[in-house]
């Protein structure tokens, strides 16, 4: 299931710097939901990948947002959003894994 999700994610071309899991198509959202459901049913030592290091497996991160109004000073708010590294799966994905070290 994890590889299927990663392949579908790669096909959407949403992995750029300003991409957001909120922009993904519904089919990808459904795949993610199934992946999360399967991962939650497993003991931690049986997960198919390590937990995401960015969100520590919580699937969400705090995001700062600046709201600007011409009549007032900018206001900063903090909201929760899906982790941009694991796309809300809580697991390390291929595009966020460290490349293997070359020996020699």
C-alpha positions as CSV (number, residue, x, y, z in Angstrom):
1,X,0.0,0.0,0.0
2,X,2.9,2.4,0.8
3,X,4.5,2.0,-2.5
4,X,1.2,2.4,-4.3
5,X,0.7,5.7,-2.4
6,X,4.2,6.9,-3.2
7,X,3.8,6.1,-6.9
8,X,0.4,7.9,-7.1
9,X,2.0,10.9,-5.3
10,X,4.9,11.0,-7.8
11,X,2.4,10.8,-10.7
12,X,0.6,13.9,-9.5
13,X,3.8,16.0,-9.6
14,X,2.9,17.6,-6.3
15,X,6.3,17.3,-4.6
16,X,7.5,20.9,-5.3
17,X,8.4,23.4,-2.7
18,X,5.1,25.1,-2.5
19,X,2.9,22.0,-2.9
20,X,0.5,21.1,-0.2
21,X,-1.3,17.9,0.7
22,X,-4.5,20.0,0.5
23,X,-4.0,20.3,-3.3
24,X,-4.0,16.6,-3.9
25,X,-6.7,14.8,-5.9
26,X,-9.4,12.9,-4.0
27,X,-8.1,9.5,-5.2
28,X,-4.8,10.3,-3.5
29,X,-6.6,11.4,-0.3
30,X,-8.4,8.0,-0.3
31,X,-5.1,6.1,-0.7
32,X,-3.6,8.1,2.1
33,X,-6.6,7.3,4.4
34,X,-6.3,3.6,3.6
35,X,-2.5,3.7,4.3
36,X,-3.1,5.5,7.6
37,X,-5.8,3.0,8.6
38,X,-3.4,0.0,7.8
39,X,-0.5,1.6,9.6
40,X,-2.5,2.4,12.7
41,X,-3.5,-1.3,12.9
42,X,0.1,-2.4,13.1
43,X,2.4,-2.4,16.2
44,X,5.1,0.3,15.9
45,X,7.9,-2.3,15.3
46,X,6.0,-3.7,12.2
47,X,5.5,-0.4,10.4
48,X,6.7,-0.6,6.8
49,X,8.9,2.5,7.2
50,X,10.3,4.5,10.1
51,X,8.0,7.3,11.4
52,X,8.4,10.7,9.7
53,X,11.2,12.7,11.4
54,X,9.5,16.0,10.6
55,X,6.2,15.4,12.4
56,X,7.5,12.5,14.5
57,X,4.6,10.3,13.1
58,X,1.8,12.7,14.2
59,X,0.9,13.4,10.5
60,X,0.4,17.2,11.2
61,X,2.7,20.1,12.0
62,X,2.2,23.6,13.2
63,X,2.2,26.2,10.4
64,X,2.6,29.9,10.9
65,X,0.3,32.1,8.8
66,X,0.5,35.9,8.4
67,X,-2.8,37.7,7.9
68,X,-2.4,41.2,6.4
69,X,-5.0,43.9,6.6
70,X,-4.4,47.3,5.2
71,X,-6.0,48.9,8.2
72,X,-4.1,46.9,10.9
73,X,-0.8,45.4,11.6
74,X,-0.1,41.9,10.2
75,X,-1.3,39.2,12.6
76,X,0.5,35.9,13.1
77,X,-1.6,32.7,13.7
78,X,-0.5,29.1,14.1
79,X,-2.6,26.4,12.5
80,X,-2.2,22.7,12.2
81,X,-1.7,21.3,8.7
82,X,-0.7,18.0,7.1
83,X,3.0,17.4,7.3
84,X,4.6,18.4,4.0
85,X,7.3,15.7,4.3
86,X,5.1,12.6,4.8
87,X,1.9,14.1,3.3
88,X,0.0,13.2,6.4
89,X,0.9,9.5,6.5
90,X,3.2,9.7,9.5
91,X,5.7,7.5,7.7
92,X,8.9,8.4,6.0
93,X,8.3,8.4,2.2
94,X,10.9,7.7,-0.5
95,X,11.2,11.4,-1.5
96,X,12.2,12.3,2.1
97,X,14.6,9.5,2.8
98,X,18.3,10.2,3.1
99,X,20.2,8.8,0.1
100,X,22.4,5.8,1.0
101,X,26.0,6.5,1.7
102,X,28.5,5.3,-0.9
103,X,31.3,3.2,0.4
104,X,34.8,3.5,-1.0
